């Protein structure tokens, strides 16, 4: 169990923007910042703050620094996740065209060999476009990555699937589809309602528990079908919508306070957020995990 977040400001040096910064969403799609960036804060400060509050910042630093040195600044996506009790983390590396050897599993294994060895064998002829791994207390204590997630693309509409890969083999984890929210609202609704777990037909108002107006005003929606629950992701929300998201899902007050205190220096960033949901046993919906994403 991770330590409870500490109720104080950041215990690390804030990372400010530079003229060389690039801006990408959680699929490494580029975007133009919402506001002038001079003197602002990079999104990675949210990762550092959550790691610091979880007591994992210093153990995680060598991994972050090794990946940035190998892949370059702004080329690694991070996920900060919260389950109602604790933080946990995931790092994502993209290489859709297999153009960057350092972004392959074998390249990542070489990069992390001295700080966090990857022990999962992966055949490089698999047409994966992204690989991710958890970076939490258990992984850092073990000192090795023993489980990877491989993401494969699907149709031109960016439908795809992911697999959990260990030394024992691979297992399908989820399927997903990206859609522009307003032009494709009917398709979004059909995907949401096609659920193995949540009975949207019993009460149409249940849709309001996964479709949130302040988040739906985003650039793209991703609907995900997972092994034991469903998920929805909102890509391209501003810092005000991010704060609403954090408060709605009861993220730790010290973290919300950190984002709120620095919101004026984060207003140039488009954030991405995700919500896992499942039945609560009483005809409603509960949220076992929520996430936010950025790059470093």
N, C-alpha and C positions, 0 to 999 in steps of 0.2 A: 504494500500500500504506500502510495506517495505521501510525503508530508503535506499538511494543510498549507495553502498559500499564506505568506506572511503579510500582515497589514501594514505595508510601508511602501515608499516609492522605490523606483528601480535601484538596485544595487550594482548597476553596470553603467558604463558610459554609453549614452545614447548615440546611435549611428545616424548621421545626417546625410542628406542628399549630396550628390556630386554631379558636375556636368556630364560625366560619363555614364550615369545611371541609365538603365533601360527599364521599360515598364511592360510587364507581361501578366496575363491572368493565370489561373491555375492549370491551364492547358498550354502554357507558354505562347499564347496568342498575344501579339503586341497591342498596346492601346496608348492613346495620347492622354497624359495626365489631365485631371479635371481642373487643376489650378496651377499657377506658376510654382515651380518646385524649389526655387532658391531658399535656403535656410529651413527646409522642411525635414521631416523624419522619414527614413525608409521603413517599409512595412516589416522588415525583419526585426524591428524593435519589439513587435508583439510576440514573436517567437522567443526572443531573449527574455522578455518580461515573464512569460509563462514558464520558461525553463528555470529562471531564477526563483520564481515563487514556488516551483515544485522541488527546488533543491537540486536541480540537475544541470544548471548552466555550466559549471566548470567541467564536469565529466563529459558533457556534450560538445564543448568547444573544439577539441581536436578533430572530431568528425566534421563539424561545420567548416572549419578552416581547411581541412584536407580536400573536401569536395569543392570548395570555392577556388582553391589553388589549382585544382585539376580542370574544372569545367568552366571557370570564369564567373565573374560577378553577375548576379541576377539569373543564373541558369539552373538553380535548384529551387523547386517548389517545396514549401513546408506546409504541413497541416498541424494546427493546434486543436486538440480535441478535448471535449469535456463530457463526462458521463453523469454529471450531477454530484459527483464526489471528488473527482480527481482529474488532473491533466494527464494526457498522454499525447504522443507526437508521431508524425510520419513524414518521411522525406521522399520526394518524387523526382526522378530524372527522366527527361524526354529525349528521344532521338528517333522521330518517326521515319526518317529516310535512311537510318543507319549510316549517318555521315560522320559521326564523332566517336572514334574508338573509345574514348574515355567514358562515354555515356552508356556503353554496353555493360552487361553484368560482369564480364571478364575485366573490362576496364575499371569498373567500380571496385572489384575485388583487389585489383592491383593498387588502386588509390588508397583503399582503407586497410590494406594488409597489416600495417603497423599500428593502427589505432582501433579498428573494429573489423576483424576478418569476416568475410562472407564465406560460409561453409556450404552454401546451396549450389549444387551443380546445375547449370542451365545450358542447354544446347543453343548455340548462337544462331542456328538456322531457323529457330522459332521466330515468326514475324511480329514480335512484340514491338510496340512503339513507346512504351514507358515501363519503368521498373520502380518499385517503391519498397521501403522497409520501415518498420517501427523503430523509433529511437526513444525508448522509455526506460524506466528504472530497471526492469527485468533484463532488457537487452544490454544495457550498459553494465549491469552487475555480472552478466554472463560473459561479457567481453567478446561477443561474436554475434553475427546475424545468421540465424538458422532458419529464417523464413522470409521469402520474398513474395511480392505481388507483381505479376506480369499482366500488362494490359495490351489487348489486341484490338485493332480497329475493325469496324464492320462496314456498313454501307457509306455512301457519300454523305448521309445525314449524321455521320459521326456516331452511329450506333456501334456498340462494342461490347467487350466482355473482359473480365479479369479472372485470374487464377491465382490461388495460393500455392506456392511451390516450396516444398521442403525436401530433405534428403529422401523421404519416403515416396515422393511423387507429387503430382499436381491435382488440384481440385477446383472446379468452377466455383467462383466466389460471387460474382454478380454480373448482370448485364445492364447496359445503360444507353441512353439516347439523349443527345443534345438538341434543343429546339429554341428558336427565338420565341419568347413568351407570348407576345401579343399577336403576331401574325399566325402563330400556330397554336393558339389557345385551345382549339377543339382537340388537336392531337395530344396536347399536354393533358387535358382532362381525361381523354380515353386511356392514356397510359396510366395515369394515377388510379382511375377507377378499376383498371384491370389488375386487381390486387388479390393475391392468395391469402393475405393476412387481415386486411382492414375491410370491413363491409361498408363501403360507401353507399350502396343501394338502400340500406336500411334507413339511413338518414342523410339526405344530400348535404345537410349542414356540416357533415364531417369533413367535407373538402376544405372548409374554412380553417381547419386545424392543421392543414399542411400547405395551403396556399395563403400567403400573407401579403396584403396589398403593398406594404412598404418594401418588401423584398421582390415582389413580382415586377416592380418597375426596374428591372435589371436588363442586362444585355442578352443573357442566355439562361435557360433552365435545363438542368439535367435530371431526368427521371431514372432512378436506379432500382433494379429488382435484385435483392440479395437473398442469401440462403434462408434466413429466418425472419427477415423484415424487409421493408422498403425504405427508399430514401429519395430526397429531392435536394438539389443543389441550385443555388442562385449565384450567377456569375456577373460581377460588375455592379456592386452596390457601394454607395458612398459611406463615409464614416458615421453619419447620422443614422443610417439604416443599420450599420454594424452595431452601434450602441443599442439601438432598439432590439436587435437580435440577441445581444449578450444579456440584456435585462430580461427579455421575455423568457429566456431559457436558464435564468438564474445562474449565470457564470459567477465565479467568486468575486466578491465585492472589490478586493484589492486590484484585480485585473481590470474590472470595469472602470474603477477609479483611474487607473493608469491610462486607459484609452481615452476616457473623458477629459482628463487633465491635458492630454496632448492632442486632442481632436483637431485643434486649429493648425497643427503642424502635420496632420495626416489627411487633410481635406483634399489633397491632390491625388490620392490613391483610390483605385477601384478595388474593392475587396471581393472575395468569393466566400460563401458560407454554405454549409450543408446541414441537413436535418435527417437523422434516421428516425423512423416511426414504426409503431406496432400497436396492436390492440391493448387496451388497458384492463380488459376483463369486465368492464362495466359499460360497454357500448361506446367508449370514447377512444382516445389515442394517447399514448405516452411516447416519450422521446428518450430512448436509451443512450443516444449520443448526438451531440451537435459539434460542428467543426467550423473553423475559419482558416483561410489560406492566404499565403503571400509568397514572396520569393526572397532569396538572399544571394 
